[in-house]
Amino acid sequence: MLRIINSSSPDSLKSDAFNEFAFYMFDYNVDSSIILAREAEQLALKAGNSRQQARALKNIGISFDIKGKTDSALLYFDQALLIARNKQLHPTLANIITDIANAWYAAGNYELALRHHFEALRYREGYKARKEIAQTYNNIALVYRSRRDYSNAIKYNQLSLQIKQELNNKQGIVNSSINLGSCYQYMGRYDSALFYAQKVMALAFVPQDVNEGKANFASALTGLKRLKEAKQVFASLLPVLDREEEQSAYISCLQGLGTISLLQGEVDTAISFFGKGVIYARHYNDREFVASFYKQLAHAYSQKNDFSNAYRFNLAEQSLRDSLLNEENLRQINEMNAVYEKDRQDQQIGKLTSQVSVSEQRAVRNRQQRNLFLLASVFLLVLASVILYAFQNNRRKNKLLSQQKMLIEQSLRDKEVLMREIHHRVKNNLQVVTSLLNLQSHYIDDEKAFSAVQAGRNRVQSMALIHQFLYRDTDNLTSLRIRDYIRELLSYIEDSNQNPDLNVQIEQQIDDLELDIDTVVPLGLIINELVSNAYKYAFIQKAQGIIKVIVTETPDRHLVLQVRDNGIGIKEDLKDKKHHSFGYRMIRAFAEKLEAKLTVEVENGTVVSLLIPAVNINIHE
């Protein structure tokens, strides 16, 4: 290649050499690949070679994709795609679309990755490129497996395997068999997983593939409870694995040996294998496997009756799973936003195309009108043809716009479902925190610490109720009716403060208002704090009492919150102490956030009032 580049060869041949050199440098120096591909592009432009120009742009896009710069990669892929479409370079076109799909997959947008893989598949089926069709099936299966859609992953892996068997592509057969075995393993279909693992072991000729097959074989045996056989395979395989090159097989060995040890009652041995697995998975930042090892450690310690460590690892696994779940939710939201933006851009392109078409039609009609007197009969025929063409063209465009509108509406509905699911997940996470605090309180002897934990639990529950109401409401995800919310919040506080020696009645006067969540969160926490304090301090040495909660809207659209009781009233010498308490500081902080006026009075008990100005609340009629 260097000899060609430095020779007096034609620019087209030099461009080809630079492209080959750029492709070769992907594995060694991506920045050098970009420089070489740019030189190939310039030479292709001089030579007028569209195929080499498109290939150079594609190589630049691949380089940026390797560097993790998806936006830059897609920019160059789109430029290459435009050239390939204009020049009808179908094999090149399919390859570019495949690279675009791979870029979206690396960015975590599985929907757009699938769309482009299926588009590439249509081109490759058009010119019957069997080897490339098999590769596309494999790519589609990979995306489905990432989406945990194992049924579709198996379907396309089997289609890929069928073509590879027809072409006698031994390495391809091994790769597809590994992928199929992994899918069946995830689905718990261990007989099928065992079959494909045996197939890999029989056909593989690369050491890494042989070891991968053995690891999958032993894992399938473990799933089938053939523990003695599985243990022998794992034990013989573990020492010979290259931890840098065979990460999947090494993790499978640690998991398998740990699981077998646990089933055989060798708990300490199992803990040792699982602990090594945590360290190894952390080293490669594979958090899914870290979470899996945490779960197995929690189970092992529980069998050992070491509930402290079992609880610690269970909590660590739950925390990591929640983090992974939140990241997956964010990925799905970003995916839907990207799909929506792409559909919107396609719609805008369609509108611009329509406008250009209309302008061209007008120009045609003007030219026809200038020749009207000379070619009257011909003009009428052409005009009829143009009208028919315009009608059919507009009908096609209207149909396309209707389809795009349906896609956008479906995308918005999907986003609503996902937002409701997020509220549900947040509510569940807050419920878990509430349960943990409640569980922790059973082990606290200090009265102040017990009271603080219970107060924290009630505060978390007040926020959990908000998310519960939000995901229940099918019509609104950003606001809620406070009458229902406050009624349920007060019922929870009442249940939490049951005292056989004290009979407290809670009276409510709540306007039927709908407030946005930014107002309801601090409002709920303030009500929780004030009512809980009334239970604790208002009725000392009393057998019964009344707490009244009022939330109403003034004529000038201000919001009034008032909590009053008929208790002993707050004493002056307690006011200063109370001002320094955490609860009072929290009430003051939320009042300042709402820019509300806070007053505390003694009037047949204690009366706490907040006046929230209309400018800081959002009341939905």
Secondary structure, DSSP 8 states (H G I E B T S, - for coil): -HHHHTTT--HHHHHHHHHHHHHHGGGT-HHHHHHHHHHHHHHHHHHT-HHHHHHHHHHHHHHHHHTT-HHHHHHHHHHHHHHHHHTT-HHHHHHHHHHHHHHHHHTT-HHHHHHHHHHHHHHHHHTT-HHHHHHHHHHHHHHHHHTT-HHHHHHHHHHHHHHHHHTT-HHHHHHHHHHHHHHHHHHT-HHHHHHHHHHHHHH--SHHHHHHHHHHHHHHHHHTT-HHHHHHHHHHHGGG--TTT-HHHHHHHHHHHHHHHHHTT-HHHHHHHHHHHHHHHHHTT-HHHHHHHHHHHHHHHHHTT-HHHHHHHHHHHHHHHHHHHHHHHHHHHHHHHHHHHHHHHHHHHHHHHHHHHHHHHHHHHHHHHHTTTTSHHHHHHHHHHHHHHHHHHHHHHHHHHHHHHHHHHHHHHHHHHHHHHHHHHHHHHHHHHHHHHHHHHTT---HHHHHHHHHHHHHHHHHHHHHHHHHH-SS-SSEEEHHHHHHHHHHHHHHHT--TT-EEEEEEEE---EEEHHHHHHHHHHHHHHHHHIIIIITTT-SEEEEEEEEEE-TTS-EEEEEEE-SS---HHHHHHHHTSHHHHHHHHHHHHTT-EEEEEESSSEEEEEEE-GGG--EE-
